[in-house]
């Protein structure tokens, strides 16, 4: 991943912490729903590449892609835990570079019923609409601009080299 894109995405991730609830301890106990089916909400190419840059481990990122694709394909709760979730330590092993969907869920949603009934975070959910998303999460403008720039950059690179 190009250094400028990597640094830009990390800056956006850092900015996001000002707007997204960030508990000092895991409030979820052993639930892990957020780190299982909800990961299928979406991960973009730049995020996969950022994780690969951070880990320097293409095999781990491929395992994550396979995991996300299976959840999207099955469209149901598979009881598959994200390959980056450290069960022993009960935390995300890529927390610093976790995808935006992992950062936002379940604190922000376009759906009222995003959390199941007993979720300890249910009271923290804010509903996003076209009218309030930029006010609640102003960093998303930069995030989506960067995503489109990255997609264009990668498409151009692929045309030149024929590789991806």
C-alpha positions, -999 to +999 in steps of 0.1 A: +000+000+000+013+034-009+026+052+022+004+083+016-028+062+015-017+043+046-010+074+066-041+091+054-063+062+064-046+060+098-052+097+103-089+092+096-090+063+119-074+084+147-099+112+140-128+087+143-120+081+179-133+116+188-167+106+176-171+069+183-176+055+218-144+038+228-148+017+260-117+011+281-128-024+287-148-049+266-184-043+277-197-073+257-185-102+279-184-133+258-211-122+232-188-116+202-217-108+179-199-076+167-169-097+159-188-124+140-217-118+117-216-080+118-182-079+103-200-087+070-212-051+069-184-042+046-146-040+042-130-021+014-099-029-006-080+000+010-088-015+045-076-050+035-044-034+021-040-013+053-043-044+075-018-062+053+006-033+055+002-032+093+007-070+098+030-077+068+011-110+065-008-115+032-020-150+044-038-135+074-055-109+053-066-136+028-081-155+057-100-124+067-112-119+031-124-155+030-142-150+064-159-118+052-170-133+019-184-164+036-205-142+059-218-122+030-226-153+010-243-171+038-261-140+051-267-155+085-251-159+119-225-186+114-208-185+148-176-177+130-154-154+150-132-129+131-098-144+125-083-112+141-102-116+173-078-129+200-100-153+221-074-157+249-070-119+254-106-112+244-097-083+221-091-074+185-055-081+174-058-054+146-076-028+167-055+001+155-063-007+118-097-024+122-121-016+093-145+013+095-175-010+098-159-025+129-154+010+143-189+021+137-208-010+147-230-010+168-227+027+179-240+041+146-265+024+123-291+031+097-314+005+113-333+008+146-329-028+155-292-032+149-286-047+184-302-077+198-324-072+229-297-080+256-269-061+240-251-039+266-244-013+240-280-009+227-285+023+246-255+038+228-268+033+193-274+065+172-294+062+140-278+077+109-297+094+083-287+114+052-295+145+072-273+138+102-244+115+091-220+144+082-228+161+115-223+130+137-194+116+118-176+143+098-146+122+092-166+099+069-164+125+041-126+122+040-129+084+045-151+079+014-131+104-007-099+084+002-117+051-006-126+064-041-091+078-047-076+045-036-100+025-058-090+047-088-053+044-079-055+006-077-075+004-110-049+026-127-021+004-112-038-028-124-041-014-159-005-005-161+009-037-145-019-062-151-015-073-114-035-071-082 
